[in-house]
Amino acid sequence: MNTNSSALKIGETATITAVNLDEIPLKLLEMGCLPGNKITLLQVAPFGDPLYFNVNDSHVAIRVETAREISVLKDN
């Protein structure tokens, strides 16, 4: 099911299918937020922003508005 990374639930893993290059900071791309890579939601901050992900064994905090720009396909 195609969605964006901000819609994942804690513990869910997905494969990145596309990123909006105009909205994603270069640092996230360098850390592995690229199509074909796995992304897992690890934690959500108390007020829901930012989201804490594992992307290619890198732990990254991504703001919800940025996470919406990362399209993913949920794993079964």
N, CA and C atoms as a LAMMPS dump frame, in Angstrom:
ITEM: TIMESTEP
0
ITEM: NUMBER OF ATOMS
228
ITEM: BOX BOUNDS ff ff ff
-5.0000000000000000e+02 5.0000000000000000e+02
-5.0000000000000000e+02 5.0000000000000000e+02
-5.0000000000000000e+02 5.0000000000000000e+02
ITEM: ATOMS id mol type element x y z
1 1 1 N 0.827 -1.173 0
2 1 2 C 0 0 0
3 1 3 C 0.878 1.245 0
4 2 1 N 0.753 2.1 -1.001
5 2 2 C 1.545 3.321 -1.079
6 2 3 C 1 4.373 -0.133
7 3 1 N 1.891 5.015 0.577
8 3 2 C 1.547 6.079 1.515
9 3 3 C 2.785 6.95 1.69
10 4 1 N 2.834 7.74 2.739
11 4 2 C 4.065 8.483 3.02
12 4 3 C 4.575 8.083 4.398
13 5 1 N 5.819 8.401 4.677
14 5 2 C 6.447 7.909 5.902
15 5 3 C 5.809 8.483 7.165
16 6 1 N 5.136 9.609 7.085
17 6 2 C 4.491 10.174 8.272
18 6 3 C 3.276 9.341 8.71
19 7 1 N 2.783 8.465 7.844
20 7 2 C 1.612 7.643 8.167
21 7 3 C 1.979 6.297 8.79
22 8 1 N 3.27 5.999 8.908
23 8 2 C 3.678 4.729 9.513
24 8 3 C 3.367 4.734 11
25 9 1 N 3.116 3.549 11.537
26 9 2 C 2.914 3.376 12.97
27 9 3 C 4.223 2.868 13.573
28 10 1 N 4.391 3.066 14.867
29 10 2 C 5.625 2.643 15.528
30 10 3 C 5.867 1.157 15.275
31 11 1 N 7.073 0.83 14.822
32 11 2 C 7.451 -0.546 14.531
33 11 3 C 7.233 -0.964 13.091
34 12 1 N 6.475 -0.188 12.319
35 12 2 C 6.223 -0.548 10.923
36 12 3 C 7.442 -0.24 10.059
37 13 1 N 7.682 -1.129 9.114
38 13 2 C 8.777 -0.968 8.165
39 13 3 C 8.189 -0.83 6.772
40 14 1 N 8.831 0 5.965
41 14 2 C 8.389 0.227 4.594
42 14 3 C 9.612 0.432 3.713
43 15 1 N 9.381 0.393 2.419
44 15 2 C 10.432 0.67 1.441
45 15 3 C 10.149 2.023 0.823
46 16 1 N 11.157 2.865 0.779
47 16 2 C 10.997 4.186 0.178
48 16 3 C 10.832 4.011 -1.332
49 17 1 N 9.777 4.609 -1.885
50 17 2 C 9.526 4.501 -3.322
51 17 3 C 9.869 5.786 -4.064
52 18 1 N 9.758 6.929 -3.398
53 18 2 C 10.064 8.213 -4.041
54 18 3 C 10.257 9.275 -2.967
55 19 1 N 11.027 10.302 -3.308
56 19 2 C 11.202 11.453 -2.423
57 19 3 C 11.029 12.721 -3.242
58 20 1 N 10.487 13.742 -2.602
59 20 2 C 10.335 15.037 -3.253
60 20 3 C 11.65 15.786 -3.056
61 21 1 N 12.497 15.783 -4.072
62 21 2 C 13.84 16.347 -3.955
63 21 3 C 13.832 17.838 -3.635
64 22 1 N 12.746 18.532 -3.949
65 22 2 C 12.672 19.963 -3.662
66 22 3 C 12.422 20.234 -2.179
67 23 1 N 11.888 19.255 -1.457
68 23 2 C 11.507 19.462 -0.062
69 23 3 C 12.368 18.702 0.944
70 24 1 N 13.148 17.728 0.484
71 24 2 C 13.957 16.906 1.38
72 24 3 C 15.348 17.524 1.518
73 25 1 N 15.801 17.796 2.76
74 25 2 C 17.155 18.326 2.936
75 25 3 C 18.216 17.356 2.421
76 26 1 N 19.27 17.883 1.861
77 26 2 C 20.359 17.08 1.306
78 26 3 C 20.917 16.119 2.352
79 27 1 N 20.995 16.546 3.607
80 27 2 C 21.537 15.699 4.671
81 27 3 C 20.749 14.397 4.81
82 28 1 N 19.423 14.448 4.671
83 28 2 C 18.619 13.22 4.749
84 28 3 C 18.91 12.294 3.582
85 29 1 N 19.115 12.869 2.405
86 29 2 C 19.459 12.046 1.241
87 29 3 C 20.807 11.369 1.461
88 30 1 N 21.759 12.111 2.023
89 30 2 C 23.082 11.547 2.298
90 30 3 C 23.029 10.437 3.333
91 31 1 N 22.042 10.506 4.233
92 31 2 C 21.914 9.492 5.282
93 31 3 C 21.104 8.283 4.822
94 32 1 N 20.662 8.262 3.565
95 32 2 C 20.021 7.071 3.031
96 32 3 C 18.542 7.169 2.739
97 33 1 N 17.945 8.337 2.825
98 33 2 C 16.522 8.485 2.496
99 33 3 C 16.367 8.523 0.98
100 34 1 N 16.602 7.381 0.366
101 34 2 C 16.576 7.253 -1.085
102 34 3 C 15.664 6.104 -1.489
103 35 1 N 15.059 6.181 -2.669
104 35 2 C 14.2 5.091 -3.135
105 35 3 C 14.916 3.738 -3.095
106 36 1 N 14.189 2.732 -2.618
107 36 2 C 14.73 1.379 -2.522
108 36 3 C 15.216 1.022 -1.13
109 37 1 N 15.452 2.018 -0.282
110 37 2 C 15.935 1.76 1.071
111 37 3 C 14.772 1.536 2.035
112 38 1 N 15.04 0.798 3.097
113 38 2 C 14.039 0.506 4.133
114 38 3 C 13.993 1.633 5.152
115 39 1 N 12.798 1.893 5.683
116 39 2 C 12.594 2.899 6.714
117 39 3 C 11.649 2.313 7.76
118 40 1 N 12.009 2.47 9.028
119 40 2 C 11.201 1.958 10.138
120 40 3 C 10.947 3.09 11.118
121 41 1 N 9.696 3.266 11.531
122 41 2 C 9.371 4.268 12.539
123 41 3 C 9.68 3.688 13.912
124 42 1 N 10.564 4.352 14.658
125 42 2 C 10.968 3.879 15.979
126 42 3 C 10.21 4.572 17.109
127 43 1 N 10.069 5.888 17.026
128 43 2 C 9.419 6.65 18.088
129 43 3 C 8.75 7.886 17.516
130 44 1 N 7.799 8.41 18.292
131 44 2 C 7.151 9.675 17.96
132 44 3 C 7.323 10.579 19.174
133 45 1 N 7.731 11.822 18.956
134 45 2 C 7.897 12.768 20.06
135 45 3 C 6.562 12.994 20.767
136 46 1 N 6.595 13.442 22.024
137 46 2 C 5.364 13.591 22.809
138 46 3 C 4.243 14.387 22.135
139 47 1 N 4.555 15.425 21.406
140 47 2 C 3.513 16.204 20.748
141 47 3 C 3.353 15.827 19.274
142 48 1 N 3.929 14.673 18.876
143 48 2 C 3.74 14.148 17.529
144 48 3 C 4.738 14.633 16.488
145 49 1 N 5.696 15.448 16.876
146 49 2 C 6.673 15.971 15.919
147 49 3 C 7.964 16.263 16.671
148 50 1 N 9.109 15.743 16.272
149 50 2 C 9.407 15.003 15.053
150 50 3 C 9.159 13.496 15.209
151 51 1 N 9.391 12.798 14.111
152 51 2 C 9.309 11.343 14.076
153 51 3 C 10.745 10.803 14.054
154 52 1 N 10.971 9.701 14.732
155 52 2 C 12.308 9.121 14.845
156 52 3 C 12.353 7.825 14.051
157 53 1 N 13.159 7.801 12.984
158 53 2 C 13.22 6.677 12.053
159 53 3 C 14.574 5.993 12.067
160 54 1 N 14.579 4.718 11.639
161 54 2 C 15.796 4 11.302
162 54 3 C 15.795 3.876 9.787
163 55 1 N 16.803 4.477 9.158
164 55 2 C 16.946 4.41 7.702
165 55 3 C 18.346 3.889 7.414
166 56 1 N 18.444 2.679 6.86
167 56 2 C 19.75 2.074 6.556
168 56 3 C 20.693 2.101 7.751
169 57 1 N 20.21 1.69 8.906
170 57 2 C 20.981 1.634 10.149
171 57 3 C 21.432 3 10.649
172 58 1 N 20.844 4.068 10.142
173 58 2 C 21.052 5.416 10.674
174 58 3 C 19.77 5.825 11.38
175 59 1 N 19.904 6.4 12.548
176 59 2 C 18.736 6.879 13.28
177 59 3 C 18.605 8.368 13.015
178 60 1 N 17.449 8.763 12.491
179 60 2 C 17.236 10.156 12.118
180 60 3 C 15.888 10.652 12.64
181 61 1 N 15.874 11.905 13.071
182 61 2 C 14.636 12.565 13.467
183 61 3 C 14.2 13.427 12.291
184 62 1 N 12.963 13.231 11.856
185 62 2 C 12.449 13.94 10.682
186 62 3 C 11.142 14.632 11.071
187 63 1 N 11.044 15.898 10.736
188 63 2 C 9.821 16.636 10.998
189 63 3 C 8.678 16.031 10.176
190 64 1 N 7.462 16.095 10.718
191 64 2 C 6.298 15.504 10.06
192 64 3 C 6.114 16.085 8.657
193 65 1 N 6.27 17.391 8.505
194 65 2 C 6.067 18.002 7.183
195 65 3 C 7.079 17.481 6.164
196 66 1 N 8.282 17.143 6.609
197 66 2 C 9.29 16.564 5.705
198 66 3 C 8.979 15.097 5.449
199 67 1 N 8.546 14.371 6.48
200 67 2 C 8.221 12.948 6.329
201 67 3 C 7.093 12.735 5.321
202 68 1 N 6.203 13.718 5.19
203 68 2 C 5.115 13.613 4.209
204 68 3 C 5.629 13.626 2.778
205 69 1 N 6.844 14.084 2.573
206 69 2 C 7.437 14.164 1.236
207 69 3 C 8.189 12.896 0.851
208 70 1 N 8.187 11.89 1.735
209 70 2 C 8.853 10.605 1.469
210 70 3 C 7.772 9.561 1.231
211 71 1 N 7.607 9.136 -0.008
212 71 2 C 6.61 8.127 -0.362
213 71 3 C 7.18 6.737 -0.045
214 72 1 N 6.338 5.884 0.534
215 72 2 C 6.791 4.54 0.916
216 72 3 C 5.751 3.488 0.532
217 73 1 N 6.202 2.264 0.456
218 73 2 C 5.349 1.095 0.243
219 73 3 C 5.516 0.228 1.488
220 74 1 N 4.421 0.061 2.26
221 74 2 C 4.493 -0.701 3.506
222 74 3 C 4.813 -2.158 3.229
223 75 1 N 5.666 -2.727 4.091
224 75 2 C 5.974 -4.16 4.017
225 75 3 C 4.84 -4.917 4.675
226 76 1 N 4.632 -6.156 4.227
227 76 2 C 3.546 -6.968 4.804
228 76 3 C 3.959 -7.618 6.087
